[in-house]
Amino acid sequence: MTPDTFRRLALALPETHESSHVGHPDFRVGKRVFATLGYPDATFGMVRLTPAQQSGFTATHPAVFSPVKGGWGRGGSTSVKLRAATRDVLQPALAAAWRNAASAALIRKHADPK
């Protein structure tokens, strides 16, 4: 996975735009950040999950996902080791992070048909 592929996957989510936070590219739905690139360095991304989601992703794919250090990590912020990530592994994490940040109305608007 490259940073550009991470970027394309994030921007493919509904009503997402790229911005910047503390000098790092971030991805937002509305005003809420759900993913970033380049922290702690260019080989990582980050997705904002719930602690329960983080636990699931880190248990299933420990070579890809790990909690961010400190309080942010305990809150669900999850590092993504880009080199180890694949589209099939990253897409569900980005989608979960997007749903965590999106408004209920936006989620309903873009709900997958069953």
C-alpha positions in Angstrom: 0.0 0.0 0.0 1.3 3.4 -0.9 0.3 6.7 0.6 -1.4 7.6 -2.7 -3.5 4.4 -2.6 -4.5 5.1 1.0 -5.5 8.6 -0.1 -7.6 7.3 -3.0 -9.4 4.8 -0.8 -10.1 7.5 1.8 -11.3 10.0 -0.8 -13.6 7.4 -2.4 -15.8 7.5 0.7 -18.9 9.7 0.4 -18.5 13.4 0.9 -14.9 13.1 2.1 -12.3 15.8 1.5 -8.6 16.1 2.2 -7.3 18.8 4.5 -4.2 19.1 6.7 -3.7 18.8 10.5 -0.4 19.6 12.2 1.4 19.3 8.8 -0.1 15.9 7.9 -2.7 15.2 5.3 -6.0 14.3 6.9 -9.3 13.0 5.6 -12.6 14.5 6.8 -16.3 13.9 6.5 -17.8 17.2 7.4 -15.4 18.8 9.8 -14.4 15.5 11.5 -11.1 13.8 10.9 -11.4 10.0 10.4 -8.0 9.2 8.9 -4.5 10.8 8.4 -1.3 10.1 6.6 2.3 10.5 7.6 2.3 10.1 11.3 4.6 9.2 13.0 6.4 9.1 9.5 5.6 8.6 5.9 5.3 4.8 6.2 2.2 5.1 8.3 -1.4 6.2 8.1 -4.0 6.4 10.9 -7.7 5.5 11.2 -9.9 6.7 14.1 -11.7 3.7 15.3 -13.6 2.9 18.5 -11.6 1.0 21.1 -13.7 -2.1 20.3 -13.1 -1.8 16.5 -9.4 -1.2 17.2 -9.3 -4.4 19.2 -10.8 -6.4 16.4 -8.6 -5.0 13.6 -5.4 -5.3 15.7 -6.2 -8.9 16.6 -7.1 -9.9 13.1 -4.2 -8.0 11.3 -1.5 -7.3 13.9 1.1 -6.7 11.1 -1.0 -3.9 9.7 -2.8 -2.2 12.7 -1.6 -1.1 16.1 -2.8 1.4 18.7 -1.3 4.9 18.4 0.8 5.5 21.5 -0.7 7.2 24.5 -4.2 8.5 25.1 -5.2 8.8 21.5 -4.5 5.1 21.0 -6.5 4.2 24.1 -9.3 6.1 22.5 -9.2 4.1 19.3 -6.7 6.0 17.1 -5.0 3.2 15.2 -1.8 3.2 13.2 -1.7 1.6 9.8 1.6 0.2 8.6 1.2 1.0 4.9 3.7 -1.5 3.6 1.9 -4.4 5.2 -1.6 -3.1 4.3 -3.7 -4.3 1.4 -6.9 -2.8 -0.1 -9.0 -5.7 1.3 -7.6 -5.1 4.8 -7.6 -1.3 4.8 -11.0 -0.6 3.2 -13.1 -1.9 6.0 -11.1 0.0 8.6 -11.4 3.3 6.6 -15.2 2.6 6.2 -15.6 2.1 9.9 -13.6 5.2 10.7 -15.8 7.2 8.2 -19.0 5.9 9.9 -17.6 6.9 13.3 -17.1 10.5 12.1 -20.1 10.9 9.8 -23.4 12.3 10.9 -26.3 9.9 11.3 -28.1 11.7 8.4 -25.1 11.3 6.1 -24.8 7.6 7.0 -28.5 7.1 6.2 -28.1 9.0 2.9 -25.2 6.7 1.8 -26.5 3.5 3.3 -25.6 0.4 1.3 -28.8 -1.1 -0.2 -29.6 -4.5 1.4 
